[in-house]
Amino acid sequence: MQRRTRARAVRAAASRRGRAARAVPASAVAKLGGFTAVGTLIAEGDSWFDYPLNDVLSLLEDEHGYDVESVAHKGDRVEDMAFAPGQLLDFSRRLEKVLLRGTVPRAILLSGGGNDIAGTEFGMLLNHAASPIGGLNDDVVTGVIDKRAKISYTTILSAVSAISQQHLGRPLPILIHGYAFPVPDGRGFIGGFGPLPGPWLEPGFREKGFSDLRRNTAIMQTLIDRFNGMLQSVAAMFAHVSFVDLRRTLSNDAQYKRDWANELHPTPSGFRLVAAKFAAALDALP
């Protein structure tokens, strides 16, 4: 079933891009079960790219026809992707290996930052609800998002751009994304068990005296807007980097559980909506 779905996705993508199926050697088509990938993607990221059963990358492969080379790992912070020993090296090495075997990727995908602002230290981003300045602590948010995360992103983007420039004489297209607006309702991964237990947001709100879900959801919307704004400014620094805006892709209204499996991760249908946004952005690349 998965192979049939992937074959249909490849044919549809080829049709959109005007690529004739006969351009693929018959021997290759036979060997690969009737389909070949519409392009190769190199990816680094967090759990949106590495999630049990469904994630953005698996759907780009199975439903949109791409081959994905990934070093993404759930739980990773973008700061670690940039500066922890070996992580940026692994990402760079994966890109270089693909280039050296003669494959030119369609694009590089980078996902990160959610783990830098969520989790056990999330409460540090908040001033206590009873304080006259209750809500987001602007100084801390600025430090985490506009300084730490921004420097991490520019470091990674500069490094992988230099590799493609070295091998191809030009940088490869890169897609980065922010996140949609989550609802901090205290739901973790399958009730708080598994590789990503959670919850990641509600405990911080509770620690700082916030108990109204509507207010907390509004605070998260402001925080995610800040994060997306930072990424838009990073993308503007590089002519070959595109920003994929996912803020309105998943709901945070009364029907949010249709799109959100827990506080940070989409449902299978939610991941499909996100993957479709990536596929559209890839189709729009020159």
C-alpha positions in Angstrom: 0.0 0.0 0.0 2.8 2.4 0.9 4.6 1.7 -2.3 1.5 2.3 -4.4 0.9 5.6 -2.6 4.5 6.7 -3.2 4.3 5.7 -6.9 1.1 7.8 -7.3 2.9 10.7 -5.6 5.9 10.5 -7.9 3.7 10.4 -11.0 1.7 13.4 -9.7 4.8 15.4 -8.9 6.4 14.6 -12.2 3.2 15.8 -14.0 3.2 19.0 -12.0 6.8 19.7 -13.0 6.4 18.7 -16.6 8.8 15.8 -16.4 7.9 12.9 -18.7 8.0 9.5 -17.1 9.8 8.1 -20.1 12.8 10.2 -19.1 13.5 7.6 -16.4 15.3 4.5 -17.7 13.0 1.5 -17.9 15.6 -0.6 -16.0 15.6 1.8 -13.1 11.8 1.9 -13.0 11.6 -1.9 -12.9 14.2 -2.1 -10.2 12.5 0.4 -7.9 9.1 -1.2 -8.2 7.6 1.1 -10.8 8.7 4.5 -9.5 11.7 6.7 -8.9 12.0 9.7 -6.5 11.1 13.1 -7.8 14.1 14.6 -5.9 16.4 14.2 -3.0 16.1 16.2 0.2 18.7 16.6 3.0 17.2 17.2 6.4 18.2 18.2 9.9 15.7 18.8 12.6 13.7 17.9 15.7 10.6 15.8 16.3 8.6 17.4 13.5 11.1 15.6 11.3 11.5 12.5 13.5 8.3 11.4 15.1 6.9 7.9 15.7 4.7 6.7 12.8 4.1 10.0 11.1 6.3 13.1 10.6 7.0 15.7 7.9 9.8 13.7 6.3 8.1 10.3 6.1 5.1 12.0 4.4 7.3 13.8 1.9 8.7 10.4 1.0 5.4 8.4 1.0 2.9 10.9 -0.2 5.0 13.4 -2.2 7.6 11.2 -3.8 10.9 12.5 -2.4 13.9 10.6 -1.2 15.1 12.0 2.1 18.5 11.8 3.7 18.0 12.8 7.3 20.1 13.4 10.4 17.0 14.7 12.3 16.5 13.5 15.9 13.6 14.1 18.2 14.4 16.3 21.2 17.3 18.1 19.6 17.7 21.8 20.2 18.7 24.0 17.3 21.6 25.3 19.5 22.9 21.7 19.8 22.5 21.2 16.0 24.8 24.2 15.6 27.3 23.8 18.4 27.2 20.4 20.1 30.2 18.2 19.2 29.6 16.3 16.0 26.0 17.4 15.1 26.7 20.0 12.5 29.6 17.8 11.2 27.1 14.9 10.7 24.7 17.1 8.9 27.5 18.5 6.7 29.0 15.1 6.1 25.6 13.7 4.9 25.2 16.6 2.5 28.7 16.1 1.2 28.3 12.4 0.7 25.2 13.0 -1.4 26.9 15.6 -3.5 30.0 13.4 -4.0 28.0 10.6 -5.4 26.7 12.9 -8.1 23.2 13.7 -6.7 22.1 17.3 -6.6 19.4 17.6 -3.9 16.3 19.5 -4.6 16.6 21.3 -1.3 17.9 21.2 2.3 15.3 21.2 5.0 16.0 22.6 8.5 13.6 22.3 11.5 14.5 23.4 15.0 13.8 25.7 17.9 10.8 24.1 19.5 12.9 22.3 22.1 14.9 25.5 22.8 11.7 27.3 24.1 9.6 24.4 25.4 10.2 21.7 28.1 11.4 21.8 31.7 12.7 25.3 31.5 9.7 26.8 29.7 8.6 28.7 32.9 11.8 30.8 32.6 10.1 32.6 29.7 7.2 33.7 31.9 6.8 36.4 34.6 4.4 35.2 37.3 0.7 35.7 36.6 0.3 37.6 39.9 3.1 40.0 38.9 2.2 43.5 37.5 4.3 42.4 34.5 2.8 38.9 34.3 3.1 37.2 30.9 6.1 36.7 28.7 9.4 37.9 30.0 10.6 40.0 27.1 14.3 40.0 28.1 14.4 36.2 28.4 12.4 35.7 25.2 14.8 38.1 23.3 17.8 36.2 24.6 16.5 32.8 23.7 14.9 33.5 20.3 16.4 36.7 18.9 20.0 35.9 20.1 20.6 32.2 20.9 18.3 30.6 18.3 19.0 33.2 15.6 22.8 32.7 16.0 22.3 28.9 15.8 20.3 29.1 12.6 22.7 31.4 10.9 25.6 29.2 11.9 23.9 26.1 10.4 22.8 27.8 7.2 26.2 29.4 6.6 27.9 26.0 7.0 25.7 24.0 4.7 25.6 26.8 2.2 29.4 26.8 2.0 29.5 23.1 1.3 27.1 23.3 -1.6 28.9 26.4 -2.9 32.2 24.5 -2.8 30.8 21.5 -4.7 28.3 23.1 -7.1 29.5 26.7 -7.4 26.1 27.8 -5.9 24.2 27.3 -2.7 21.3 24.8 -2.7 17.8 26.0 -1.8 17.1 25.7 1.9 13.7 25.7 3.6 13.2 26.6 7.2 10.0 26.8 9.1 8.5 28.1 12.3 5.7 26.2 14.1 1.9 26.5 14.2 0.1 27.9 17.3 0.0 25.2 20.0 -2.5 24.8 22.8 -0.9 24.2 26.2 -3.5 21.8 27.5 -1.1 19.5 29.4 -1.3 16.6 26.9 2.0 14.7 26.4 2.9 11.9 24.1 0.3 9.1 24.5 -0.5 10.2 28.0 3.0 11.1 29.0 4.8 8.0 28.0 7.2 7.0 25.2 10.2 8.7 23.7 8.8 12.2 24.0 6.8 12.1 27.2 5.8 15.8 27.8 3.8 17.8 28.5 6.2 20.6 27.6 4.2 23.8 28.2 1.4 23.5 30.8 3.7 22.7 33.7 5.6 26.0 33.1 2.3 27.9 33.0 1.2 26.2 36.2 4.5 26.9 37.9 4.0 30.6 37.2 0.4 30.8 38.3 -1.4 30.7 34.9 -4.5 28.5 34.9 -6.7 29.9 32.2 -6.2 27.9 29.0 -7.5 30.7 26.7 -5.0 33.2 28.1 -2.2 30.6 28.0 -3.0 29.8 24.3 -2.9 33.6 23.5 0.5 33.8 25.2 1.8 30.9 23.1 0.5 32.6 20.0 2.5 35.7 20.8 5.6 33.5 21.5 5.3 31.6 18.2 4.8 34.8 16.3 8.1 36.0 17.9 9.8 32.8 16.8 8.5 33.0 13.3 9.4 36.6 13.0 13.0 35.8 13.9 13.1 33.0 11.2 11.7 35.4 8.6 14.6 37.8 9.4 17.1 34.9 9.1 15.7 33.9 5.7 16.0 37.4 4.5 19.7 37.3 5.1 20.2 34.5 2.5 18.9 34.7 -1.1 18.6 30.9 -1.3 16.7 30.4 2.0 12.9 30.3 2.0 10.6 30.5 5.1 7.6 28.2 5.2 4.9 29.8 7.3 2.9 27.2 9.2 1.1 29.4 11.7 -2.4 29.0 10.2 -1.9 25.4 9.0 -3.0 23.9 12.3 -6.0 25.1 14.3 -5.8 26.4 17.9 -9.5 27.0 18.2 -12.2 24.7 19.7 -11.4 22.1 17.1 -7.6 22.0 17.8 -7.5 18.4 18.8 -8.2 17.4 15.2 -4.8 18.9 14.3 -2.8 18.5 17.5 -2.0 15.1 19.0 -0.4 16.8 22.1 1.0 20.2 23.1 3.8 20.2 20.5 3.1 17.6 17.8 0.4 17.3 15.1 -1.9 14.4 14.6 -1.3 12.3 11.5 -3.8 14.5 9.6 -2.1 17.5 11.0 1.3 16.3 9.8 -0.2 15.8 6.3 -1.2 19.4 6.2 2.3 20.5 7.2 3.9 18.2 4.7 1.7 19.5 2.0 2.9 23.0 2.8 6.5 21.9 2.4 5.7 20.1 -0.9 4.1 23.3 -2.2 7.1 25.3 -1.2 9.4 22.7 -2.9 7.3 22.8 -6.1 7.6 26.6 -6.1 11.4 26.5 -6.1 13.1 27.4 -9.4 
